[in-house]
């Protein structure tokens, strides 16, 4: 019979739980720490068998896109004209010409 390691400290238990819930973004740091401690840094990356992706490094060239803010709805665009609401833009008025939801999508077809 082979001995199984059982974590005793709360931090080790938290790392073990984080590995099970590796998709939870709140547990990212614990997952990275647990993978490094287990010697499985190969599971950090962009491959199909990787559990988590590495954090973006600052100065990688994507900072310009991340820092750009889009104007709020109804604010003036680059040409100085006020933007229209989506419903007004499509020719609809709130309350009138409102799209109806589709019901009975999976209704039974006439069977012979």
C-alpha positions as CSV (number, residue, x, y, z in Angstrom):
1,X,0.0,0.0,0.0
2,X,1.3,3.5,-1.0
3,X,1.2,6.4,1.4
4,X,-0.9,9.4,0.4
5,X,0.1,12.9,1.4
6,X,-2.6,14.7,3.3
7,X,-2.3,18.5,3.7
8,X,-2.4,19.6,7.3
9,X,-2.1,23.4,7.2
10,X,-5.0,25.6,6.0
11,X,-2.9,27.1,3.3
12,X,-2.0,23.7,1.8
13,X,-5.7,22.7,2.0
14,X,-6.6,26.0,0.2
15,X,-4.1,25.3,-2.6
16,X,-5.5,21.8,-3.0
17,X,-9.0,23.1,-3.2
18,X,-7.9,25.8,-5.7
19,X,-6.5,23.1,-8.0
20,X,-9.9,21.5,-8.1
21,X,-11.5,24.8,-8.8
22,X,-8.8,26.1,-11.2
23,X,-11.3,27.9,-13.5
24,X,-12.3,30.3,-10.7
25,X,-10.5,33.6,-11.3
26,X,-10.4,34.4,-7.6
27,X,-8.2,31.4,-7.0
28,X,-5.7,32.2,-9.7
29,X,-2.8,33.0,-7.4
30,X,-3.3,29.9,-5.3
31,X,-3.4,27.7,-8.4
32,X,-0.2,29.2,-9.8
33,X,1.5,28.7,-6.4
34,X,0.3,25.1,-6.1
35,X,1.5,24.2,-9.6
36,X,4.9,25.7,-8.9
37,X,5.2,23.9,-5.6
38,X,4.2,20.6,-7.3
39,X,6.8,21.1,-10.0
40,X,4.1,21.3,-12.7
41,X,4.9,24.7,-14.3
42,X,4.2,23.0,-17.6
43,X,0.5,23.3,-16.9
44,X,0.8,27.1,-17.1
45,X,0.5,28.4,-20.6
46,X,-1.6,28.6,-23.7
47,X,-1.6,24.9,-24.8
48,X,-4.6,22.6,-24.9
49,X,-3.5,20.7,-21.9
50,X,-2.7,23.7,-19.7
51,X,-4.9,24.6,-16.7
52,X,-4.3,28.3,-16.5
53,X,-2.9,31.0,-18.7
54,X,0.0,33.2,-17.5
55,X,-0.7,36.7,-16.4
56,X,-0.1,39.5,-19.0
57,X,3.2,41.1,-18.5
58,X,3.3,44.9,-18.3
59,X,4.8,46.6,-21.3
60,X,3.9,43.8,-23.7
61,X,2.3,46.3,-26.2
62,X,-1.3,45.6,-25.2
63,X,-1.3,48.4,-22.6
64,X,-2.5,50.9,-25.2
65,X,-5.7,48.9,-26.0
66,X,-6.4,48.2,-22.3
67,X,-6.1,51.8,-21.2
68,X,-8.4,53.2,-23.9
69,X,-11.8,54.1,-22.7
70,X,-14.9,54.0,-25.0
71,X,-17.3,56.9,-24.8
72,X,-20.6,56.4,-23.0
73,X,-23.9,55.9,-24.9
74,X,-25.4,59.1,-25.9
75,X,-22.1,61.0,-25.8
76,X,-20.7,62.9,-28.7
77,X,-18.7,60.9,-31.2
78,X,-15.5,61.9,-32.9
79,X,-17.4,64.0,-35.5
80,X,-19.2,66.0,-32.8
81,X,-22.7,64.6,-33.4
82,X,-24.7,63.0,-30.6
83,X,-24.9,59.3,-30.9
84,X,-28.3,57.6,-31.1
85,X,-29.7,54.9,-28.9
86,X,-29.6,51.4,-30.4
87,X,-33.4,51.2,-30.5
88,X,-33.7,54.6,-32.2
89,X,-30.9,53.8,-34.6
90,X,-32.9,50.7,-35.9
91,X,-36.0,52.8,-36.4
92,X,-37.9,51.4,-33.4
93,X,-39.5,53.4,-30.7
94,X,-39.6,52.0,-27.2
95,X,-42.9,50.2,-26.6
96,X,-43.8,50.2,-30.3
97,X,-42.5,47.7,-32.9
98,X,-40.8,45.8,-30.1
99,X,-39.5,42.4,-31.2
100,X,-41.5,39.6,-29.7
101,X,-39.8,36.6,-28.2
102,X,-40.1,33.3,-30.0
103,X,-42.1,30.7,-28.1
104,X,-42.7,27.0,-28.7
105,X,-39.4,26.6,-30.6
106,X,-39.3,22.9,-29.9
107,X,-43.0,22.2,-30.7
108,X,-43.9,18.8,-31.9
109,X,-44.1,18.4,-35.7
110,X,-47.0,16.7,-37.4
111,X,-46.1,13.0,-37.4
112,X,-47.7,10.4,-39.6
